[in-house]
Amino acid sequence: MNKMVPVLSLMLAFGLLGFLALNSSSYMTVSDLKGIKSVKRVVVMGNVSKGSVHFDRVLKFKIHDESFEVNVVYPSYVRLDNVSGYGTVVVSGLYYPSNRTILADKVELRCPSKT
């Protein structure tokens, strides 16, 4: 029984580290998407491009940073008051590099005082 305690402790520690590694995410920049060559799940922070916000059954807009811009399609409606002011958003979803589009499953507005 005494030999099992260290083994179980190590298993628990590695399990916890694995869980944290899989569930922690850091934000990519819009420019980081340039290097992606196949469909990939991403979490991207970017600024909403002026004049790009449209809603017609799905919300469509563009995000950019200083050197790259991508399309975002969000198959739902979210009131984007901050976006109308061209603020910063965090978009989670699948990135399709062939047409530079993120099919978002989550869109979060960033508070201007926290960016």
HELIX and SHEET records of a PDB file:
HELIX    1   1 MET A    4  ASN A   23  1                                  20    
HELIX    2   2 SER A   31  GLY A   35  5                                   5    
HELIX    3   3 ASP A   81  SER A   84  1                                   4    
HELIX    4   4 PRO A  112  LYS A  114  5                                   3    
SHEET    1   A 4 MET A  28  THR A  29  0                                        
SHEET    2   A 4 LYS A  40  VAL A  48  1                                        
SHEET    3   A 4 LEU A  59  HIS A  64 -1                                        
SHEET    4   A 4 HIS A  54  PHE A  55 -1                                        
SHEET    1   B 5 MET A  28  THR A  29  0                                        
SHEET    2   B 5 LYS A  40  VAL A  48  1                                        
SHEET    3   B 5 THR A  88  TYR A  96 -1                                        
SHEET    4   B 5 THR A 101  LEU A 109 -1                                        
SHEET    5   B 5 GLU A  69  TYR A  74  1                                        
END                                                                             
